[in-house]
Amino acid sequence: MDRKDVGDRQLDALLERLDRLCAEMHSLNRHLDTNEHLLRISRELSTLNESLQALAYAALGRQAPTVRRRRTG
């Protein structure tokens, strides 16, 4: 395999492409971090919702909940 010399312009172009790739990777990592935080928040909200429902049923005692539906139309 012949070794080719890389000219200054080619080297600059390669470095510019590498810089753009690095910037894109940083952007993707930020998005992934944000998604992980949103998943944690979603799980916490789900747990909180279950706890609030348990408290609501405990406050009702043995009486079943009364649900009124809205009329549509």
PEBELHU-V706609 format. One record per backbone hydrogen bond with DSSP energy under -1.0 kcal/mol. CO is the residue of the C=O (numbers start at 0). NH is the residue of the N-H. Records with the same first field share a line. If there is no record, write none. Layout:
CO->NH  NH
//
This chain:
6->10
7->11
8->12
9->13
10->14
11->15
12->16
13->17
14->18
15->19
16->20
17->21
18->22
19->23
20->24
21->25
22->26
23->27
24->28
25->29
26->30
27->31
28->32
29->33
30->34
31->35
32->36
33->37
34->38
35->39
36->40
37->41
38->42
39->43
40->44
41->45
42->46
43->47
44->48
45->49
46->50
47->51
48->52
49->53
50->54
51->55
52->56
53->57
54->58
55->59
59->62
//
